[in-house]
Amino acid sequence: MQLQPSSFPFLAPVLRALCSGALGLALAIGAGAAVTTAQAQTQVLPDFSELVEKVGPAVVNIRTTERARAGRGGASPQIDEELLEFFRRFGVPIPGQPQDPRGPQQPPGGEPQPRGVGSGFILNADGYVMTNAHVVEGAEDVMVTLTDSREFKAEVIGTDKRTDVALLRIKANGLPFVRIGDVSRLKVGEWVIAIGSPFNLDNTVTAGIVSAKARDTGDFLPFIQTDVAINPGNSGGPLINMRGEVVGINSQIYSRSGGFMGISFAIPIDEASSVAEQLRVSGRVIRGRIGVQIDQVTKEVAEAIGLGKPTGALVRSVESGGPAEKAGVEAGDIITKVDGRVVDKAGDLPRVIGRMKPGSKATLQVFRRGNHRDLNVTVAELQVEQARGPAGPGGNEPAATVGLLGLAVSDLSDAQKRALKGKSGVRVESAEGPAARAGLRPGDVVLSIDNIEIGNVKQFEAVVAKLDENKPVNVLLRRGEWVSYVVIRPSR
């Protein structure tokens, strides 16, 4: 039987109250949902206008000129000047120009020619401006334009190519300036904005998120990766967090087409500020060094030598007479800690050592032939790098081929031993089968096998005779001045 209100008069008020309450509840829920949706939209899509108003006046446009010289020239007149910085930065051939090894030619003139554009930001009210080193590199004059259209000729206080940081100064007081943020608080996924002059369009604002931190693309810098649109002319401009603080300097992009493709890189502001302070005080950056060439430790090598996980920096060569050699570091060592601080990957080592004051002491933990040991090193000053020639091989009498590894080796000559500074090893005369597949070749010097140091052919044969043909074998070898590990798989 279907109930009707008219059949039960006493129920009518109750039903009306229930219906009214349900409707009210539905309206309340709907209103609440609308508020929640609006709040969610506000959180997902922030308003950057206040940030831009706050930080924008401290962002500057940088134009550079160079004086034309006889027989040298710039870009084709059909090329927009704002593209020049991109062509120079990323090595793109300039359209319409002959690829003469001497460079493009033009009639003698001597008049200042537009060179490129970039961005920068004011660090303090006294006129110090930070930008990229590549923005002002080779410039005859550097002009800084503020958002209020005032223009100043800037003095280049100093540049550091290794970190791509430059410090300028303009003669003005009471200038708007940025606040420096804490990079350690920056999180992957948080919103950031960039302000700069892409293609000479002053004070252009773009936004995105932090895609990754500590991205290895350079020797001395762990870059911040973002998806903020960065184009030629943005170089040197600030990367800004939602608190209105500068957390990086926009420096590089990844591109196959020359335009923005969703990946850009910024120099962390803490690294840049440290460099800028040294430039302000002395006009140059002083870094520490220990005199080693390093490489990554692969997972395969780490497992084969007993290190466990791929960590540390593999020493491929040690500078003769350098701090590392004096401390007892050998090619083939893996540096795992500096003063107790873990060296997680190879790129960490030059950063840690680079921050140390020349003359200071440091303790290196190295992994050598299955064991860790501590070595004390005195840090030296990093100078301009100079190319070194490889050590030449000597002539040896070959030994019989050892079947398991596919190697024929011979004892080192006196000249080779002197080149190795008394280190032991055997010279590869031929490499076949497993050794050839692993990349060994004649002229290589085998220093150790399965963490056992090799002194001569007799010892080499004794070690190889005990190897398990079903297990991979780690081999430490020298090629010229470089040392590396390879893994040979006899059973393949």
RAPEMO-V555618 format. One line per field, one symbol per residue. ss: DSSP state (H for helix, E for strand, L for the rest). phi: phi as a letter, one per 20 degrees, with the letter a starting at -180 (. if undefined). Layout:
ss->???
phi->???
This chain:
ss->LLLLHHHLHHHHHHHHHHHHHHHHHHHHHHHHHHHHHHHHHHHHLLLLHHHHHHHHHHEEEEEEEEELLLLLLLLLLLLLHHHHHHHHHHLLLLLLLLLLLLLLLLLLLLLEEEEEEEEEEELLLLLEEEELHHHHLLLLEEEEELLLLLEEELEEEEEELLLLEEEEELLLLLLLLLEELLHHHLLLLLEEEEEELHHHLLLEEEEEEEEEEEEELLLLLEEEEELLLLLLLLLLLEEELLLLEEEEEEEEELLLLLLLLLLEEEEEHHHHHHHHHHHHHHLLLLLEELLEEEELLLHHHHHHHLLLLLLLEEEEEELLLLHHHHHLLLLLLEEEEELLEELLLHHHHHHHHHLLLLLLEEEEEEEELLEEEEEEEELEELLLLLLLLLLLLLLLLLLLEELLLLEEEEELLHHHHHHLLLLLLEEEEEELHHHHHHLLLLLLEEEEELLEELLLHHHHHHHHHLLLLLLEEEEEEEELLEEEEEEEELLL
phi->.eecgffcgfegffffffffffffffffffffffffffffffffdfeeffffffegfeececdcccefdgncbdefffefffeffffffdmegegndfefgeofdbffbnegdgdrcacabeebfeofcdbefffdgmffccdddefemfcceeeefrccffdmdcddbdebcmefbedeedffefdfoefbcccacflmegledccacfeaclfecbfdcefeecdffccgofgnfedcefemdfdadfcccdbedodfcnccccfgfffffffffffffcnbddcebcncdcbfdefffgffenfndfbncfeebcffmegfffenfdgofdedbclnefefbgfffffffffefgnfebdeecdclncebdcecdfdefdffcfceffefdecefeffeffemddcbfffffffffelnfeqcefebcclgffffofbgofdeebclmdfddafgfgfffffefefedfdececdcmeddbecdddffe
